[in-house]
Amino acid sequence: MDLIVGNWKMNLGGRDSLQLIEGILERFKKPLPGEAVVCPPATALFMAGNRVEETPLQLGCQNVFYERKGAYTGEISPDFAREAGSKYAIIGHSERRQFFSEGPEINRRVAAVINSGMIPILCVGESLEEREEGNAWAVVQNQLKQGLQDISTEKLCGLAIAYEPVWAIGTGKSASPEDAQEMASRIIEELNHLQGLRVLYGGSVKPENISEFMTLAEIDGALVGGASLKADSFAKLIYWEK
């Protein structure tokens, strides 16, 4: 089943999030062709969760801490995100790695998401320099191993991996379908022991190019940034046509 995830990043407060959700729901047809998930900022999670409850739209959070509670000022408990209605949690986004120096602790965040009853969307991807040097797969493979180490196969059932080449995020550039297909194939081969694994593509996905990726046998969905901030374009992504 396709999984289309809108990552709203640090955009839209509570009221604007609700307005966007209303616009998305107005454009829903039944049945949905797959799963549709929105990930608003943390301050809007509870409001958004209350609104999407008992609708086809699902909720996700953009990040969580690896401890469930305690003296961690400013962090987001995975239990609180789940209580707000989150089914999914994005972990290891390149912006978290770049701006907040996340690295080895990503593994603990993935485990915390699972232990709270949510499904992790683990982000992996290489920089342009790493790709040009021929190290794209080595980088992604290391991110997979680091993010998933010591977590049992049973717990990783249903895991989603979002391949987002860093050079394509928010730049207007996107990987070629061939590049995306090659990387997705390698990810699947690396993790072929996991049941229910889904590989998403992310990086300047928009209605005009989504079919190029979604028609690939190895791609099961998309992690979308800017194009998810407008109801019409997000609806077009959900109802993409072959």
N, C-alpha and C positions, 0 to 999 in steps of 0.2 A: 504494500500500500504506500502510495506517495506520501511524503512528509514535507510540507512547506512551512518554514519557520520564519517569522518576521522578527528580526532583532532591532528594536527601536533605539538601542544605545541610550545616550544621555539626551534624549529628545522626549517631549510631551510629558507634562505633569498629569495629575489625576484627571482633571476635567477634560484636557485635550485627548488623553488616552481613551476616556469613555466616549468622546465624540467620534474618534476614529473607529472604535469597536462598533459603535452603532452603524457607522457607514459600511463597515465590512459585513455586518449581519444583514443589512438591508440588501446586499448584493448576493447573498447566499441562495443557491438553488439546492433542491434536495433530490437525491442524496449527494453529499460531497464526494468528489472522486477520490479523496484521500483524507489525510489528517491536515488540519490547518491550525497553526500555533502562533500566538503573539507573545512577545517577551518585552513588556514595558519596563520602565525604570522601577527600581525596588519600591520607591515611595508610592507607586500607583498599583502595586500588586494586589492589595486587598480590594480596592475599588474595582479593578479589572476582574478579579476572581469572582466577586459577587455578581458582576454583570454577565460573564460568560457561563456561569453555572446553568446547567440544563439547556445549553445551546450547543451546536456542533463545534463552535470555536473553542480551542483549548489554550491553556495558559502555560507559559514557561518563564523562568527567571534568567537573568543575564549572567549571574555568577553567585556562588555561595562560598562561605568559609568552610574550613574542614572540621571545626568543632561545632557541636550542636548547641552549646550555650556556654556562658562564662564571661570573664572580664576582657572582652575583645571589642572595645569601643569602635563603632562605625561599621563593623562587619555584619554580614547577613547570615543568620542561622538557616541551614537547610530545612530544619523542622518548621521554621516560621514561613519559609517560602512554600513549603508543602501545605501548611495550614491555610495559606492565602488562596490555595487552589492550583498551585503549579504542578503540572505533570512532568514537565521537562526542565532541565537546567543546562544552560550553556557553560562549558568549562574549557579553560585554556584558550580563549579567543586571542588572536595575535595582538590585539590592543592591550589585553591584560598582560601578555608576555612582554610587550614592548614598553608600555608606560608604567607598569607596576612590578616589573621584574619577576613575574611568576615563572616558576620552573619546576623543580622537584616536588613542591607541595601540591602541584596539580593532581598528582596521584591521590593524595589524601582528600582533595576536593571531590574527585570522582567517587571515591569510596563513600564519602559523606552523603553525596547525592543518592547513591544506591541504598544506603542504610536508612535514609529518610523516606524511602518509597517512591522516589522520582527516577526518571530515566535520564542518564547523562547524554549530552551532545558534546562530544569531545572534539575540539577544533585542532586541526593540524595544518601545516602549510609552510612553504619555504619562501625566502626572500628572493628578489630578482637576482641578486649577486650569487646566492647559493644555487639557483637554477642555472645561471650562465656558467658556473664552475662545474656543472654536472653533478651536483650533490643533492639535488631535490629529493630523491628517494631516500638517501641516507638520513637527511634531516627529518623527513616525515616518519621514517621507520623508528628513529630514536625517540621522537615525540610519542609515538604509539607505545613503545616499550616503557618509557618513563611514566606515561599517564596511566597505564593499565597494570603495571607490575604488582604482583602479590595480591591481586583481586581474583577470586575464583571464577572459573568459567561459568558456573551456574549463576553467579551474581551479575555477570555481564550479559546475560540473555536480554535481547532487545536493544542493546547499545546502538547509538547512532554516532557515526564519525563524520564530521564535516570537513571536507578538504577545501581549504581556502588559501590559495596562493597569496601570500602577503602583498605582492606587487599588484594584485587585481582588486584589492579591497578599497572601495571608495575612490578609485582612480578613473573609472569609466572603461578600464581595460578588463578583459576577461581572458581566462585561459582558453586555448582552442579546445574544441570537443575531443580532439585526439589526445591532448595533454591530460585533460580531465579523465578520459577513459583509461589511459595508461596508469595514472595514479590510483584511480579507483580499483582497477584490476589488481594492482600490487597490494593495496590495503586489504582487499577481500582474500587474496592468497595468504597474506600474513595472519589474518584473523579468521581463517576458514573453519576454525573449531568452535566459533561462537554462533549460537542459535539466534535467528532473528536479527542479525546484523544488518544495518542500513547505512549506506554511504550517501552523504549529501554533497552537493557542490555549492560553494559560495564564492562570491567575488564579482561584484558588478552585475548580478543577475537582474534582469528586467523582462517585462513582457515580450519585448522584441527578440530576446535571445534564449529564453528559457527552454523552448522546445529543442534547441540544439543539444542541450544537456540531458533533458528528461527522456529523450528518445534513446539514450545510451542504455544498454542492458545493465551496466554496472552502477548506474546512478539511480537512487531511490527517492531523491528529493532535493530541496534547495534551502540554504540558509541565506536570507535576504536582508539587506540593510536598507538603503535609501528607498528602494521601490516598495518597501512595506509600510512607508509612512503616509501613503495615500490609499484610501479605500479602493478606488477604482483600479489602480495598478496592482494592488495586492490581490484583489479578486481575480484579475486576469491571470496572475501567477497560479492561483489555486485551480482555476479552470483552464489551464493551458491546453492547447489543442495540438494533436499530433500532425 
